[in-house]
């Protein structure tokens, strides 16, 4: 595969200075093995070995700690000395986390990088058996920055920031890169290796089929696979909307309990994210129903069999909101500090980022702003911000995500930044770094 620079690479390399076990989890084909191979090549440890547990011959060496040590010894590895071991697809090892725990406790010079799927059982065992001994990173499909840094051979995009952005160069990025990214999503192989529409759709089909047959089949009974698939199709059309369990139950014919269970599985396997509401005043703010987002727009398009032009879709606003959510998630490195906000009176803000220093409300307004000076001066601030300002005082920044307009205004003694969607991750990373 052509090399795609992944942001997480340097994070993991630096983390290995302190950690001895790092585990990469994520859905299929997001690049876990590629990342593991790159780190294996680059790490400055002479004694190292890469093991693929999908190979039955290598898997046999993990029967217990004794057989594993013998295998390493057979390969002339003395793990009393500094050693680096990659265990790819470690979910195939019986009692994998027990083995990792023993290695951690007995061999202090060994560092391990393990990769595996987002299996609910594996995550449960890791929490139980490896508490305090490991660092887990979730790996997702390519962020827009990673995608465009690979696609943009001229590297013009890397020099564009909020300060020098113009409607013209942002429109160019939207039409050349953003819509392409939203069409097939960010799976690395689709971006780096496949060129025709047919090849890319076949790859999405393979990813989706493997997900159902390998990851999901072991979690739910076989007769419910069809119902699970129907639920997936239903929620793929509701990106950016509140999740109504009763409505989904009536639409799919599933019980409420089954719907809740399947949504949990979808979230734990990194296909969707159920975004919770931000609530500090239960008398005025909605505190229950989450909003739904997909981790990869290309997969959502495949599930819906909708490959119509992105700008012409009726739900373009929801698609951009989904894009912005994933960019925020990638820029702050976690999804558990992102919320949405809605009052009982109907005021709503798309995203709230909770930081150590305060709150960052973000509203998405996907529309074309006029470029003359008078029009820019008249750009309005969403009314919902005023409602939010009344209830919450610890606000560090306020952001309106736009189609192509970049600027800044002072409202109620607060700076409001207008940030084009394609720059939102860059802006948030820079803001958090300097605030």
BELLINVEN-V90763 format. One record per residue. N is the residue number from 1. RES is the residue in three letters. PSI is psi in whole degrees, -180 to 180 (* if undefined). OMEGA is omega in whole degrees, -180 to 180 (NA if undefined). NEAR is the number of other C-alpha atoms within 8 Angstrom. Layout:
n->[N:N]
res->[RES:RES]
psi->[PSI:PSI]
omega->[OMEGA:OMEGA]
near->[NEAR:NEAR]
This chain:
n->[1:2:3:4:5:6:7:8:9:10:11:12:13:14:15:16:17:18:19:20:21:22:23:24:25:26:27:28:29:30:31:32:33:34:35:36:37:38:39:40:41:42:43:44:45:46:47:48:49:50:51:52:53:54:55:56:57:58:59:60:61:62:63:64:65:66:67:68:69:70:71:72:73:74:75:76:77:78:79:80:81:82:83:84:85:86:87:88:89:90:91:92:93:94:95:96:97:98:99:100:101:102:103:104:105:106:107:108:109:110:111:112:113:114:115:116:117:118:119:120:121:122:123:124:125:126:127:128:129:130:131:132:133:134:135:136:137:138:139:140:141:142:143:144:145:146:147:148:149:150:151:152:153:154:155:156:157:158:159:160:161:162:163:164:165:166:167:168:169:170:171:172:173:174:175:176:177:178:179:180:181:182:183:184:185:186:187:188:189:190:191:192:193:194:195:196:197:198:199:200:201:202:203:204:205:206:207:208:209:210:211:212:213:214:215:216:217:218:219:220:221:222:223:224:225:226:227:228:229:230:231:232:233:234:235:236:237:238:239:240:241:242:243:244:245:246:247:248:249:250:251:252:253:254:255:256:257:258:259:260:261:262:263:264:265:266:267:268:269:270:271:272:273:274:275:276:277:278:279:280:281:282:283:284:285:286:287:288:289:290:291:292:293:294:295:296:297:298:299:300:301:302:303:304:305:306:307:308:309:310:311:312:313:314:315:316:317:318:319:320:321:322:323:324:325:326:327:328:329:330:331:332:333:334:335:336:337:338:339:340:341:342:343:344:345:346:347:348:349:350:351:352:353:354:355:356:357:358:359:360:361:362:363:364:365:366:367:368:369:370:371:372:373:374:375:376:377:378:379:380:381:382:383:384:385:386:387:388:389:390:391:392:393:394:395:396:397:398:399:400:401:402:403:404:405:406:407:408:409:410:411:412:413:414:415:416:417:418:419:420:421:422:423:424:425:426:427:428:429:430:431:432:433:434:435]
res->[UNK:UNK:UNK:UNK:UNK:UNK:UNK:UNK:UNK:UNK:UNK:UNK:UNK:UNK:UNK:UNK:UNK:UNK:UNK:UNK:UNK:UNK:UNK:UNK:UNK:UNK:UNK:UNK:UNK:UNK:UNK:UNK:UNK:UNK:UNK:UNK:UNK:UNK:UNK:UNK:UNK:UNK:UNK:UNK:UNK:UNK:UNK:UNK:UNK:UNK:UNK:UNK:UNK:UNK:UNK:UNK:UNK:UNK:UNK:UNK:UNK:UNK:UNK:UNK:UNK:UNK:UNK:UNK:UNK:UNK:UNK:UNK:UNK:UNK:UNK:UNK:UNK:UNK:UNK:UNK:UNK:UNK:UNK:UNK:UNK:UNK:UNK:UNK:UNK:UNK:UNK:UNK:UNK:UNK:UNK:UNK:UNK:UNK:UNK:UNK:UNK:UNK:UNK:UNK:UNK:UNK:UNK:UNK:UNK:UNK:UNK:UNK:UNK:UNK:UNK:UNK:UNK:UNK:UNK:UNK:UNK:UNK:UNK:UNK:UNK:UNK:UNK:UNK:UNK:UNK:UNK:UNK:UNK:UNK:UNK:UNK:UNK:UNK:UNK:UNK:UNK:UNK:UNK:UNK:UNK:UNK:UNK:UNK:UNK:UNK:UNK:UNK:UNK:UNK:UNK:UNK:UNK:UNK:UNK:UNK:UNK:UNK:UNK:UNK:UNK:UNK:UNK:UNK:UNK:UNK:UNK:UNK:UNK:UNK:UNK:UNK:UNK:UNK:UNK:UNK:UNK:UNK:UNK:UNK:UNK:UNK:UNK:UNK:UNK:UNK:UNK:UNK:UNK:UNK:UNK:UNK:UNK:UNK:UNK:UNK:UNK:UNK:UNK:UNK:UNK:UNK:UNK:UNK:UNK:UNK:UNK:UNK:UNK:UNK:UNK:UNK:UNK:UNK:UNK:UNK:UNK:UNK:UNK:UNK:UNK:UNK:UNK:UNK:UNK:UNK:UNK:UNK:UNK:UNK:UNK:UNK:UNK:UNK:UNK:UNK:UNK:UNK:UNK:UNK:UNK:UNK:UNK:UNK:UNK:UNK:UNK:UNK:UNK:UNK:UNK:UNK:UNK:UNK:UNK:UNK:UNK:UNK:UNK:UNK:UNK:UNK:UNK:UNK:UNK:UNK:UNK:UNK:UNK:UNK:UNK:UNK:UNK:UNK:UNK:UNK:UNK:UNK:UNK:UNK:UNK:UNK:UNK:UNK:UNK:UNK:UNK:UNK:UNK:UNK:UNK:UNK:UNK:UNK:UNK:UNK:UNK:UNK:UNK:UNK:UNK:UNK:UNK:UNK:UNK:UNK:UNK:UNK:UNK:UNK:UNK:UNK:UNK:UNK:UNK:UNK:UNK:UNK:UNK:UNK:UNK:UNK:UNK:UNK:UNK:UNK:UNK:UNK:UNK:UNK:UNK:UNK:UNK:UNK:UNK:UNK:UNK:UNK:UNK:UNK:UNK:UNK:UNK:UNK:UNK:UNK:UNK:UNK:UNK:UNK:UNK:UNK:UNK:UNK:UNK:UNK:UNK:UNK:UNK:UNK:UNK:UNK:UNK:UNK:UNK:UNK:UNK:UNK:UNK:UNK:UNK:UNK:UNK:UNK:UNK:UNK:UNK:UNK:UNK:UNK:UNK:UNK:UNK:UNK:UNK:UNK:UNK:UNK:UNK:UNK:UNK:UNK:UNK:UNK:UNK:UNK:UNK:UNK:UNK:UNK:UNK:UNK:UNK:UNK:UNK:UNK:UNK:UNK:UNK:UNK:UNK:UNK:UNK:UNK:UNK:UNK:UNK:UNK:UNK:UNK:UNK:UNK:UNK:UNK:UNK:UNK:UNK:UNK:UNK:UNK:UNK]
psi->[138:145:127:122:116:131:-36:-18:-53:-34:-46:-44:-45:-35:-29:-11:-26:-34:154:-22:122:134:128:123:152:169:178:142:27:-4:18:-47:-40:-46:-43:-43:-39:-43:-40:-42:-39:-23:140:64:123:-41:105:157:142:122:129:111:-2:-18:113:-31:-40:-34:-35:-24:-3:21:-39:178:-33:-47:-33:-44:-41:-40:-44:-40:-39:-30:21:39:125:102:9:-13:171:125:142:125:127:128:99:135:53:-8:-17:-13:127:130:45:-45:-29:-41:-44:-39:-44:-44:-44:-44:-31:-24:90:-13:3:130:138:134:116:145:148:172:179:48:134:-40:-42:-44:-38:-46:-37:-40:-36:-40:-24:24:125:0:-4:162:128:134:132:130:129:173:174:136:169:-38:-45:-40:-50:-31:-28:-42:-34:87:-27:-17:25:-36:-37:-19:-2:130:-179:-30:-35:10:140:157:-34:-49:-28:-41:-37:-43:-42:-50:-34:-38:-47:-49:-32:-42:-41:-18:-52:-1:-164:24:128:-44:-38:-40:-45:-26:-31:140:-34:156:-40:-44:-41:-39:-37:-39:-43:-39:-42:-43:-46:-44:-44:-38:-47:-43:-32:-46:-39:-32:-34:-12:-26:158:150:-37:-15:0:-42:-44:-40:-43:-40:-39:-42:-45:-38:-47:-23:-23:1:26:132:1:162:143:117:104:-43:-40:-43:-37:-45:-39:-41:-17:6:153:159:-41:-42:-42:-47:-42:-45:-37:-38:-44:-44:-38:-43:-20:15:24:-39:170:127:108:122:156:150:126:122:-6:94:-18:-20:-21:143:137:9:-67:126:168:152:133:150:143:-24:121:-33:-41:-39:-42:-41:-44:-38:-9:44:101:37:166:131:-49:-19:-2:146:-29:30:-36:-42:-39:-43:-38:-41:-42:-47:-41:-50:-35:-39:-47:-45:-34:-30:-7:11:151:-10:5:13:136:175:169:134:138:164:-20:-6:-5:142:142:134:-44:144:121:128:115:172:-22:-10:-163:146:101:140:125:135:123:91:86:160:123:141:152:-7:160:-41:-39:-40:-38:-25:4:127:157:133:134:-30:-26:-42:-42:-40:-40:-34:-36:-24:124:-21:66:125:-26:157:133:133:119:127:174:-46:-1:134:133:-172:138:157:121:125:44:24:138:128:120:132:114:122:144:-39:-10:1:-41:-45:-46:-46:-43:-45:-43:-47:-31:-34:-1:*]
omega->[175:-173:173:-180:179:-178:-175:-177:-178:178:-178:179:180:-177:-180:175:-179:-174:176:175:175:-178:177:176:180:-179:-174:170:177:174:-178:-178:178:179:180:179:-180:179:178:-180:-171:-172:-175:174:-174:-177:-177:-178:180:-176:-180:-175:171:176:-177:-179:178:179:-178:-178:-180:-177:174:-176:-179:180:-180:179:178:179:178:179:178:178:175:179:178:-172:167:177:-178:-174:176:-178:171:176:-178:-179:-174:-180:179:-179:176:-178:-176:-177:175:178:179:180:180:179:-179:-175:-173:-173:-172:179:-178:172:-176:170:-180:176:178:-180:-179:-178:-179:180:-179:-180:179:-180:-180:180:-177:-169:-172:-179:179:-176:-174:172:-179:174:173:178:180:173:-172:169:179:177:179:179:-174:176:175:-175:-173:-177:-179:-179:177:-176:-175:-179:-178:178:180:-176:-177:179:174:176:-177:-177:175:176:179:178:180:-174:-176:-171:-173:-177:175:179:-179:-177:-178:177:-171:176:-171:-177:178:-179:-168:-170:-171:-174:-175:178:-179:180:-178:177:177:178:176:177:179:179:-177:-180:179:179:-179:-173:-175:-176:-172:-175:-179:-176:180:-178:-173:-177:-179:179:-180:179:177:179:179:177:178:179:-179:-176:178:178:-176:179:178:-179:173:180:177:-175:-179:179:178:178:179:-178:-174:-177:178:174:178:-180:179:179:-180:180:-178:177:177:178:179:179:-179:176:171:175:179:169:174:-173:-178:176:174:-174:173:180:-172:178:-175:-173:176:-172:-174:-169:177:173:-173:174:177:-179:180:-176:179:178:177:178:-180:-180:180:-174:-180:176:173:-176:-175:-175:-175:-177:180:-178:-179:179:178:180:179:177:177:177:-178:177:-178:177:176:180:-180:-175:180:175:179:177:-174:175:180:-180:165:-176:177:178:177:178:175:175:-176:171:-171:-177:171:173:178:180:179:-177:-180:-175:175:175:-177:177:-179:178:-176:177:-178:175:176:-170:-180:-173:-179:180:180:-179:-176:-180:-174:176:178:-178:-178:178:-180:177:180:-180:-179:-175:-174:-175:-175:-177:-178:178:178:-172:168:180:-173:175:-174:-175:177:-180:-178:177:177:-179:179:179:177:177:176:-179:173:-171:174:-176:-176:179:-171:-180:178:-176:-178:179:-179:-179:-179:-179:-174:-178:NA]
near->[5:5:5:8:8:8:7:6:10:7:8:9:10:7:8:11:6:5:11:11:13:14:12:13:13:14:13:8:10:12:11:13:8:7:10:12:8:8:10:11:6:6:7:4:8:5:8:9:7:9:9:11:13:9:7:7:6:11:13:7:10:11:10:8:10:6:10:11:8:8:9:11:9:7:6:6:8:8:10:8:7:10:13:13:12:12:13:14:12:12:9:9:10:7:6:10:10:8:10:9:11:9:11:12:7:6:9:8:9:15:12:11:13:13:14:14:12:12:10:9:6:9:9:8:10:10:8:7:9:12:8:4:10:11:8:8:8:7:11:11:13:12:11:11:8:12:12:10:12:9:7:9:6:4:8:7:9:6:6:9:9:10:7:6:10:9:10:7:8:13:10:8:11:10:9:8:10:11:11:10:11:11:12:13:12:14:11:12:9:12:9:10:8:9:7:6:6:6:9:12:10:8:9:11:9:8:10:9:8:10:11:10:8:8:11:10:11:7:6:8:8:6:6:8:12:7:10:9:8:9:11:9:10:10:9:12:7:8:12:11:7:8:8:7:9:7:7:12:12:8:6:10:6:10:7:9:6:8:13:9:8:9:8:8:9:10:11:10:13:12:11:11:10:9:11:12:14:10:9:5:6:8:4:8:12:12:9:6:10:10:13:15:12:12:11:10:14:12:11:10:13:12:10:9:6:7:8:6:7:10:6:7:8:5:6:10:9:9:11:11:11:13:10:10:10:10:12:11:11:10:10:9:6:7:7:5:8:12:13:14:14:12:10:8:5:6:10:9:13:11:12:14:11:10:8:4:6:9:12:13:14:13:11:10:9:9:6:8:10:6:7:6:6:6:10:10:6:6:7:4:6:7:7:9:10:8:9:8:9:7:6:7:6:7:11:8:11:12:12:13:14:15:13:14:12:14:9:8:7:8:7:4:5:8:10:12:12:12:16:13:11:10:10:13:12:9:11:11:10:8:8:7:6:5:4]
